[in-house]
Amino acid sequence: MTDREIFNETIKEVTSYVKNLLKTKGTEYATKDNPFHNFDRVAAARNQTPQQALLGMLYKHWISIQDIVDFDQDVEIETVHEKIGDAISYLTILLALYERQNTKQP
């Protein structure tokens, strides 16, 4: 494969993975009317904003990615896909939280 083909295929795979992950986890960690339920609950319990709560959860994934980069030379590519896809999912939800905040402002 050429570099361009690898790049394009990776985008396709990541987009599909993230879309499926957000749908699956969106039903596990949300209520019928609130896809941000878990972030809202954690925020309330910790006296934080939902964005701050999400960032705390994202750190776990970020450290995992950092460890892969720093220490795991022989890591399976599927593991790298999963970890990066998880982080992209959290960043997507973070963007949606800011969209929600923006639409609720007067």
N, C-alpha and C positions, 0 to 999 in steps of 0.2 A: 504494500500500500504506500502511496505517496503521503507526504506530510499533510497535504490538504485533505486527502481522503481520511486520514486518521483524525484530523481536527474535526471535520464534518461529522464523522461517525460518532465521535465522542460527544459532540453537542446533541446529536439525536438520542444517544443512549442516556445521557444525563437528564435531558428534558423529559424523556419518558419515565425514568426512574423517579424523578422529583414529583412529577404529576401524579403517579400512582401512589407514592408515599404520602403526599399531602391528602389525597382522597382517603386512603386507609387510616392514617393517623387522625385525620380530621373527624372521622366517625368514632374513633376510640377515645379521643381526648376532648371532645366537644359535646355540647348539648345540641338539641335539635335547632335551637334558635341562636346559639352563640358558639361560633367556631373558635373563639378565643377563651372559652370557659376555663381551661386549666391555667392559662396565663393570668387571667383575672383573679382566680382563687389564690394562686401563689402570691400575686401582688398584694392582695388584701391581707393575707396571713403574714407577710413580711414587711408590710407598710411601704410598698414600692409601687412604681408604675408597672403596668403589664410589660412595657418594653424592658424595664430593668429586670423583671422576673425572667423574661425570655433570654436576655443576655446571659444571665446566670446559668441557664440551661444550655445555652450555646457553648459556653466555655468548655464544658465536658467534651463536646465534639471537636472544638478547636484544639484542645490539648492532645486529643487522640491523633488528629492530623499532624500536629507539630511533632509528636513522638514518631509517627511514621516517617516524616521527613528527616528527623534527626537520628533515628536509631534503627529502623527496620528496612535494611537494604533489600531483603528478599521477601517483602510483603506481597501477598497475592493481590493481583490487580482488582479482583472483585471487592476486596476489603477497602482498597483506596476509593473505588467507585462509591461504595456504601457510605464511607465516612464523609466524603466531599458532598455527596448527595444529601446527607442529613444536614450538613451545615448550610447548604443552599436552601433547603427547606425552611430552616429556622430563619434565615435572612429574608426569605419570601414572606414568612409570617410577620416578621418585624416590619417589613414594608406595609403589609396589610394593616397592622396595628396603627401605624402612623396615618394611613389612609382613613381608618375609622376615626381617629382623633381629629383629623382635618375636617371631615364631613360633619362632625358633631359640634364644631366651633361656630359661634354666631357669625 
